[in-house]
Amino acid sequence: MELYQLRSFVAVAEEGTLAKAAARLFSSQPSISAHIKALEDELGIALFDRSSRGMQITLDGESLLERAYAILKEAKALGDLARNLQSSPSGKLVIGVNSGPDDVPLDSIAESLHRSHPKLQLEFLHSSSGYILKGVLAGEIDVGLHEGEVDSPKILSARFKDNTIRVVASPKFKHAFEGGDWKSLQSLPWVFKTPECSYYQLMERIVKAHELQIERRFIIDEDTTCLRFVRNGAALSIMDEAIVKKELDDGSIIAWDGFSCTLPHSLICLGSRYHERPVQAFYQSAAKFLRLENNK
């Protein structure tokens, strides 16, 4: 039994004549007739009653027609999947990540991408925004998560949220926070992120704007360790409010009312690579879970 025989069977059943079925299938009447005869011989039953008025499907034929529909539908689905696999992006896509699992649903994005493009392998590299930007510019990272503004004309960025940044500390600094200003806080110990981090660059702008002399007692490039230093009273720092929400809610750390700002969180890639199929595939999957703004 061949698929073309089933297609001829379905066409004749729906059209009612060999001539119409042949026209629909871009074939000839003798070919369609031969397909039906061969199928009837193989199945051992008559599929149609033949008359001068055309081809009338038999009761046995009616019983088999739905099954023929199902087989042809499955065959089409198989062919579609094969074509998708042939045209699907393959190889490895390197994703630069600067946030924790609670900020961006990378697992959901990866699962969605695997379903649509199973031949594409994802490698996630965790680093700070500055290093991710450098990696994207160097072609070592295909798509990156980046916090802060991007001033390179080579980069396309798609913002998906704004992160609220706060000055945070242990409750033991409560009196320093009450009525304090940047000048009064500059003499306290601070945790700074590494120079490649957008938070470090933000602090540099604050220091310059307020002409501060802040003691950079600790340099830490990882949020969990930074939070531990803050919570234990070792130093102050600036952190994403969402990351420390639990600690703010339970009172284990406090936030200074004198400062709050936002930094954009975006997907970035080289503009020259945005239309590459693996990059496009990642953006399409990410758009199912992130509210991506227009690329710029």
C-alpha positions in Angstrom: 0.0 0.0 0.0 1.4 3.4 -1.0 0.5 6.8 0.1 -0.3 7.9 -3.5 -2.9 5.2 -3.6 -4.6 6.5 -0.4 -4.5 10.1 -1.9 -6.2 8.8 -5.0 -8.8 7.0 -2.8 -9.6 10.1 -0.8 -9.7 12.3 -4.0 -12.2 10.0 -5.8 -14.3 9.6 -2.6 -14.6 13.4 -2.3 -14.9 14.3 -6.0 -17.1 11.4 -7.1 -15.5 10.9 -10.5 -12.1 9.8 -11.9 -11.9 12.9 -14.1 -12.3 15.4 -11.2 -9.9 13.4 -8.9 -7.3 13.3 -11.7 -7.6 17.0 -12.2 -7.2 17.7 -8.5 -4.2 15.5 -8.2 -2.6 16.7 -11.5 -2.7 13.1 -12.8 -4.5 11.1 -15.5 -7.7 9.1 -15.2 -6.0 5.8 -16.1 -3.4 6.4 -13.3 -6.1 7.2 -10.7 -8.1 4.2 -11.8 -5.0 2.0 -11.5 -4.3 3.3 -8.0 -7.9 2.4 -6.9 -7.7 -1.0 -8.5 -4.4 -1.8 -6.9 -5.6 -0.7 -3.5 -8.8 -2.8 -3.8 -6.8 -5.8 -4.8 -4.5 -5.4 -1.8 -7.3 -4.8 0.7 -9.6 -7.5 -0.8 -12.7 -5.3 -0.9 -14.5 -3.0 -3.3 -14.0 0.6 -2.4 -16.4 2.1 -5.0 -19.4 1.2 -7.1 -18.7 2.2 -10.6 -21.5 3.6 -12.9 -21.9 5.9 -15.8 -22.6 8.7 -13.4 -19.2 8.2 -11.6 -17.8 6.5 -8.6 -19.9 5.9 -5.5 -18.1 4.9 -2.4 -19.2 1.6 -0.8 -20.0 1.0 2.8 -16.7 -0.8 3.2 -15.0 2.1 1.5 -16.7 4.5 4.0 -15.4 2.5 6.9 -11.8 2.8 5.5 -12.0 6.4 4.5 -11.6 7.9 8.0 -8.6 5.7 8.5 -7.1 6.8 5.2 -7.6 10.5 6.3 -5.7 9.7 9.6 -2.8 8.0 7.8 -2.4 10.8 5.3 -2.5 13.4 8.2 0.1 11.5 10.1 2.3 11.2 7.0 2.0 14.9 6.4 3.0 15.6 10.0 6.0 13.3 9.7 7.1 15.1 6.5 6.6 18.5 8.1 8.7 17.4 11.1 11.4 16.1 8.8 11.5 19.3 6.9 11.7 21.3 10.1 14.6 19.2 11.3 16.4 19.8 8.0 15.8 23.5 8.2 16.1 23.9 11.9 19.1 25.7 13.4 21.7 23.4 14.7 25.0 23.7 16.6 25.6 25.6 19.8 24.2 28.9 20.9 26.1 30.6 23.7 23.9 32.7 26.1 25.5 35.2 28.5 23.5 35.3 31.8 23.9 38.0 34.4 20.9 37.1 36.7 19.5 34.4 38.9 16.8 31.9 37.9 14.1 34.0 39.6 14.7 37.0 37.3 14.5 35.3 33.9 12.8 31.9 33.2 15.7 30.5 31.3 14.5 26.9 31.9 11.2 27.7 30.3 12.8 29.5 27.4 15.3 26.6 26.9 12.5 24.0 27.0 10.4 26.0 24.4 13.4 26.4 22.2 14.2 22.7 22.4 10.7 21.7 21.3 10.8 23.9 18.2 14.5 23.4 17.4 15.7 20.1 18.9 19.1 20.2 17.1 20.2 23.5 18.7 22.4 23.1 21.8 22.4 25.9 24.4 25.4 26.9 26.6 24.7 29.3 29.4 27.7 31.4 30.7 27.2 33.4 33.9 29.0 36.7 34.2 28.5 40.4 34.8 26.9 42.6 32.3 30.1 44.2 31.2 31.8 40.9 30.4 28.7 39.8 28.6 28.7 42.9 26.5 32.4 42.4 25.6 31.7 38.7 24.8 28.9 39.7 22.4 31.0 42.3 20.7 33.8 39.8 20.3 31.5 37.2 18.9 32.2 34.8 21.8 28.6 35.1 23.1 25.7 34.9 20.7 22.9 36.4 22.9 23.3 38.0 26.3 21.3 39.3 29.2 22.5 42.8 30.0 21.6 45.2 32.8 22.1 48.9 32.1 22.3 51.1 29.1 24.3 50.0 26.0 26.0 52.7 24.1 27.6 50.6 21.3 26.1 51.2 17.9 26.9 47.6 17.0 24.5 46.2 19.6 20.8 45.6 19.3 19.0 45.5 22.6 15.5 44.4 23.5 14.4 45.6 26.9 12.1 43.3 28.9 12.0 45.0 32.3 13.4 47.7 34.5 15.2 46.8 37.7 14.9 49.1 40.7 18.2 49.7 42.4 18.4 50.6 46.1 21.1 51.3 48.7 20.8 48.5 51.3 22.4 47.7 54.6 22.1 45.8 57.8 19.6 47.3 60.3 22.6 48.4 62.4 23.0 51.2 60.0 19.4 52.4 60.5 20.5 55.6 62.3 22.9 56.5 59.5 20.1 56.1 57.0 17.7 58.3 59.0 18.1 61.8 57.7 21.4 60.9 56.0 22.7 61.9 52.6 25.4 60.7 50.3 28.0 62.8 52.2 27.2 61.2 55.5 27.2 57.7 54.0 30.5 58.0 52.2 32.5 57.3 55.3 30.8 53.9 55.9 32.2 50.7 54.5 30.9 49.7 51.1 30.7 46.6 48.9 31.4 47.4 45.3 30.8 45.1 42.3 33.6 44.5 39.9 34.4 47.3 37.4 32.7 45.4 34.5 29.4 45.3 36.4 26.7 47.9 35.7 26.3 48.5 39.4 29.9 49.5 39.7 29.5 51.9 36.8 26.4 53.3 38.5 28.3 53.9 41.7 31.1 55.6 39.8 28.6 58.1 38.4 27.1 58.7 41.8 30.6 59.2 43.3 31.4 61.7 40.6 28.1 63.6 40.7 28.3 64.0 44.5 32.1 64.4 44.7 32.3 61.5 47.2 35.3 59.7 48.8 33.8 56.2 49.3 35.8 53.5 50.9 35.7 50.5 48.5 36.3 48.0 51.3 35.1 44.9 49.4 34.9 44.0 45.7 32.5 41.2 45.0 31.1 40.1 41.7 28.3 37.8 42.9 24.9 38.8 44.4 24.6 36.0 47.0 28.0 36.8 48.6 27.3 40.5 48.3 24.0 40.1 50.1 25.6 38.0 52.8 28.1 40.8 53.5 25.3 43.4 53.6 23.1 41.3 55.9 25.9 40.6 58.3 26.6 44.3 58.6 30.0 44.2 57.0 29.2 47.0 54.5 26.5 48.9 52.5 25.9 48.2 48.8 23.5 48.9 45.9 21.4 46.0 44.8 18.4 45.1 42.7 15.3 45.5 44.9 13.8 42.3 43.5 16.8 40.2 44.5 16.7 41.3 48.1 12.9 41.5 48.4 12.7 38.6 50.9 15.3 40.2 53.2 13.7 43.6 53.0 10.3 42.1 53.8 11.6 40.1 56.8 13.7 43.1 58.1 17.1 41.4 57.9 18.2 44.3 55.7 16.9 47.8 55.2 16.9 50.2 52.2 17.8 53.9 52.3 14.9 56.2 51.3 17.4 58.7 49.9 18.1 56.8 46.7 16.3 54.7 44.1 16.8 54.4 40.3 16.1 51.9 37.6 18.3 50.1 35.1 17.0 48.4 32.0 17.3 44.7 31.7 17.6 43.6 28.1 18.5 40.9 25.6 21.4 41.9 23.5 23.1 40.7 20.4 25.2 42.0 17.6 23.0 43.9 15.1 24.8 42.1 12.3 23.8 38.7 13.7 20.2 39.4 14.7 18.8 37.7 11.6 20.9 34.6 12.0 18.4 31.7 12.5 19.7 30.4 15.8 19.7 33.9 17.3 16.2 34.5 15.9 15.0 31.2 17.3 16.2 32.2 20.8 14.5 35.6 20.6 11.2 34.0 19.4 11.3 31.6 22.4 12.2 34.3 24.8 9.4 36.5 23.6 6.9 33.8 24.8 8.0 34.5 28.4 9.5 38.0 28.4 7.8 41.3 27.3 10.4 42.3 24.8 10.3 45.8 23.5 11.3 46.7 19.9 15.0 46.1 19.2 17.1 49.2 18.9 
